[in-house]
Amino acid sequence: MSIVPPKEAHLTYQLQYRACGKASCKACRAGRRHGPYWYAFWSEARRLRSAYIGKVTPPPCRCSRCQRTHREAGSEPACHPERSEG
């Protein structure tokens, strides 16, 4: 089952390392995890939700809150501090 964030949800992105859970995984047995992988986080019905994005850097959030912040500041939205040009 794939969880998709609502179109107007305010998204934050985070890089995470995850354990695969396979008993035969040498990396997990050695205490290392897989990744980093991008995950999107948002609130829905007073609960924190997340969705796997992958290894590719996610696109900027398009919610109205981020767009307003972007217009006022003239820079990347505040929910994307790791995305810098240059």
C-alpha positions as semicolon CSV with decimal commas, in nm:
position;residue;x (nm);y (nm);z (nm)
1;M;0,000;0,000;0,000
2;S;0,141;0,336;-0,101
3;I;0,055;0,643;0,104
4;V;0,021;0,964;-0,098
5;P;0,015;1,303;0,077
6;P;-0,285;1,529;0,008
7;K;-0,217;1,781;-0,267
8;E;-0,233;2,086;-0,036
9;A;-0,051;1,926;0,258
10;H;0,250;2,111;0,399
11;L;0,538;1,868;0,343
12;T;0,870;1,845;0,518
13;Y;1,144;1,620;0,386
14;Q;1,402;1,421;0,576
15;L;1,684;1,184;0,487
16;Q;1,669;0,862;0,690
17;Y;1,859;0,538;0,722
18;R;1,639;0,230;0,765
19;A;1,683;-0,134;0,861
20;C;1,536;-0,375;0,605
21;G;1,434;-0,633;0,866
22;K;1,573;-0,935;0,681
23;A;1,744;-1,183;0,911
24;S;2,002;-1,262;0,642
25;C;2,106;-0,895;0,582
26;K;2,474;-0,858;0,667
27;A;2,452;-0,480;0,686
28;C;2,167;-0,480;0,940
29;R;2,332;-0,752;1,150
30;A;2,647;-0,538;1,163
31;G;2,446;-0,241;1,291
32;R;2,452;-0,050;0,963
33;R;2,133;0,058;0,795
34;H;2,037;0,118;0,433
35;G;2,008;0,463;0,281
36;P;1,993;0,750;0,309
37;Y;1,644;0,765;0,160
38;W;1,411;1,066;0,136
39;Y;1,082;1,058;0,326
40;A;0,800;1,313;0,318
41;F;0,617;1,403;0,642
42;W;0,284;1,583;0,690
43;S;0,000;1,607;0,941
44;E;-0,334;1,448;0,865
45;A;-0,622;1,426;1,113
46;R;-0,385;1,521;1,399
47;R;-0,147;1,236;1,312
48;L;0,201;1,250;1,164
49;R;0,214;1,064;0,833
50;S;0,513;0,973;0,620
51;A;0,577;0,842;0,272
52;Y;0,887;0,698;0,107
53;I;1,025;0,919;-0,172
54;G;1,348;0,739;-0,267
55;K;1,708;0,836;-0,331
56;V;1,626;1,130;-0,560
57;T;1,600;1,475;-0,398
58;P;1,228;1,559;-0,372
59;P;1,073;1,856;-0,552
60;P;0,990;2,173;-0,355
61;C;0,667;2,166;-0,159
62;R;0,377;2,328;-0,347
63;C;0,141;2,393;-0,056
64;S;0,000;2,744;-0,018
65;R;0,198;2,799;0,305
66;C;0,531;2,733;0,131
67;Q;0,439;2,934;-0,176
68;R;0,349;3,236;0,042
69;T;0,677;3,200;0,237
70;H;0,870;3,169;-0,087
71;R;0,713;3,483;-0,234
72;E;0,769;3,689;0,082
73;A;1,129;3,578;0,137
74;G;1,233;3,555;-0,227
75;S;1,407;3,226;-0,153
76;E;1,345;2,854;-0,113
77;P;1,055;2,764;0,117
78;A;1,146;2,721;0,486
79;C;1,051;2,353;0,477
80;H;1,347;2,281;0,250
81;P;1,660;2,402;0,431
82;E;1,875;2,129;0,275
83;R;1,799;2,245;-0,079
84;S;2,041;2,525;-0,161
85;E;2,148;2,654;-0,499
86;G;2,513;2,692;-0,577
